[in-house]
């Protein structure tokens, strides 16, 4: 059989009308974190001259254990996952200011405020999975709620003189100031996120399947208590799951009586 024939055969298995009894396995994912914000500083005790952070982004990655095995209706299932999520991001904001040169002239300039965060949580996700196409049960749409416990919340910040290419801050004698780093003050200990997405089971044997999944995560609780700061994400993950198909009924032998 040619490689093309094997590939077509694999796809045909992937769109089988038989639905796995359950699917349990592991996954690893990557994507992008998208933070929305409306605050000046992470804490009143930490000086920051930023007029206000508004947004940021960063690399996302995740690890998960998944179990899909509680039928609620012919096409509806209850799913459970254990997830480790990294929600790091870099928030920046530029500000136009006027400097005073050594000879007393006013010079237009630009400073950039930077806030780098490291966030991680370990939590449980409960989802409803719905197969919209009876002829393609391997395709499943999902929606649910994730509750995570913060295991890492750290930050670092600085203010940089971007323009003009010469000059320095008087208080530090350098082109940067307001350097602070450490544990993120008042970070929320519990995070709640809504998630929606879709997954597809692609059989690689009678017992195992690949499980590509795309999902969006929407922060419902703030990153820091009392601050308008939410962490959202878009993930793509690939899993390998144990997903046995139900046993087909034994055919009747010729001449044998019909079963009641």
Secondary structure as the mmCIF struct_conf table of DSSP 4:
data_model
#
loop_
_struct_conf.conf_type_id
_struct_conf.id
_struct_conf.beg_label_comp_id
_struct_conf.beg_label_asym_id
_struct_conf.beg_label_seq_id
_struct_conf.end_label_comp_id
_struct_conf.end_label_asym_id
_struct_conf.end_label_seq_id
HELX_RH_AL_P HELX_RH_AL_P1 UNK A 3 UNK A 14
TURN_TY1_P TURN_TY1_P1 UNK A 15 UNK A 15
BEND BEND1 UNK A 17 UNK A 17
HELX_LH_PP_P HELX_LH_PP_P1 UNK A 18 UNK A 19
STRN STRN1 UNK A 20 UNK A 20
BEND BEND2 UNK A 21 UNK A 21
STRN STRN2 UNK A 23 UNK A 39
BEND BEND3 UNK A 40 UNK A 40
BEND BEND4 UNK A 42 UNK A 42
TURN_TY1_P TURN_TY1_P2 UNK A 44 UNK A 45
BEND BEND5 UNK A 46 UNK A 46
BEND BEND6 UNK A 51 UNK A 51
STRN STRN3 UNK A 53 UNK A 73
TURN_TY1_P TURN_TY1_P3 UNK A 74 UNK A 75
STRN STRN4 UNK A 76 UNK A 86
STRN STRN5 UNK A 89 UNK A 100
TURN_TY1_P TURN_TY1_P4 UNK A 102 UNK A 103
BEND BEND7 UNK A 104 UNK A 104
STRN STRN6 UNK A 106 UNK A 130
TURN_TY1_P TURN_TY1_P5 UNK A 134 UNK A 135
TURN_TY1_P TURN_TY1_P6 UNK A 137 UNK A 138
STRN STRN7 UNK A 139 UNK A 163
BEND BEND8 UNK A 164 UNK A 166
TURN_TY1_P TURN_TY1_P7 UNK A 170 UNK A 172
BEND BEND9 UNK A 173 UNK A 175
STRN STRN8 UNK A 176 UNK A 183
HELX_LH_PP_P HELX_LH_PP_P2 UNK A 184 UNK A 184
TURN_TY1_P TURN_TY1_P8 UNK A 185 UNK A 186
STRN STRN9 UNK A 187 UNK A 187
BEND BEND10 UNK A 189 UNK A 189
STRN STRN10 UNK A 190 UNK A 203
BEND BEND11 UNK A 204 UNK A 207
STRN STRN11 UNK A 208 UNK A 219
BEND BEND12 UNK A 221 UNK A 221
BEND BEND13 UNK A 223 UNK A 223
STRN STRN12 UNK A 224 UNK A 224
TURN_TY1_P TURN_TY1_P9 UNK A 225 UNK A 226
BEND BEND14 UNK A 227 UNK A 227
STRN STRN13 UNK A 229 UNK A 242
HELX_LH_PP_P HELX_LH_PP_P3 UNK A 244 UNK A 244
STRN STRN14 UNK A 245 UNK A 245
HELX_LH_PP_P HELX_LH_PP_P4 UNK A 246 UNK A 253
TURN_TY1_P TURN_TY1_P10 UNK A 254 UNK A 255
HELX_LH_PP_P HELX_LH_PP_P5 UNK A 256 UNK A 259
#
